[in-house]
């Protein structure tokens, strides 16, 4: 895929459901290597190596639901991922 004149990108997406928003994470393969990709209800979780600093990092993109029960489930799911 060509983005900003470069072919060296990766991405992960969750499509929108009904009126809820979708999620999209885009990164340069030159800067970040995603070792773990997890898609959940309302989130994208990425774990990988940030090459410039040589460190492992975690990035989470969240679309929080309005419903309190769903918010609680989302929080619990992310806390399990955190370990």
N, C-alpha and C positions, 0 to 999 in steps of 0.2 A: 504494500500500500504506500502511496506517495503522500506525504504530509509535510508541508513546509519545505518542499524540495528534497526531502530525504526518504529513502526506502527502509531505513534501519529502525523501524518502530515495531512495537508490539502493543496489543490492546486486549482488554477483556470487557465484555458488556453484559448487562442484564436489561432485557427489553422492558418497556413500560407495560404495566398491567392496569387495565381500565383507565382511571384518571390518575393513577399513581405514576410517579416519575421513574424513568429508567436510569441506569447508572452506566458510566463509561470511564475507564481508566486507560490512559495512553502513556507510554514511556519509550524512551530511546534505548535500543539494545546496546548502544555504545556506553551508556551510563548505568544501566540497571539490568540485572539478571534475576528474573522471578523464579525462585525455586519451589515456592508453594503458592498456588492459586486456589482460593476457596470462594465459591459463590453461595450466598445464603439468601434467605428471604429478607431483602432490603439492604444487602451489603456485598461488597467485594473486598476480600482480604488478600493482600499480597505480602509475601515474605521473600526476601532475596538479598543479593549482594549489590551494594552501591559501590561501583568500581572506583570512583574518584577517591574515596576515603578508605576503601578496603574493609568496610564494615557491613555487617548484616543489619537490615532495617525491616520494619513492618509498616505498611501503608494500608489504611482501611478507608474505603469510600462508603458512606452510610446515607441511606434515604430512610429516615425514621417515620414509621406510621403514626397516624393520629390516635389510633385505638390504644388505650393503656395496656391491655393484655398483650397485644402484639409488640408494644414497646418493651415490655418486660421480657418476652421471649427473645427479642433481638438482643437485649442486654445480656441475658443468660448465655446465649449462643456465642457472643463475642467474648465473654469472660471465660468460657470453656476453651476457646481458641487461644486466649492469652496464656492459659495454663497456670 
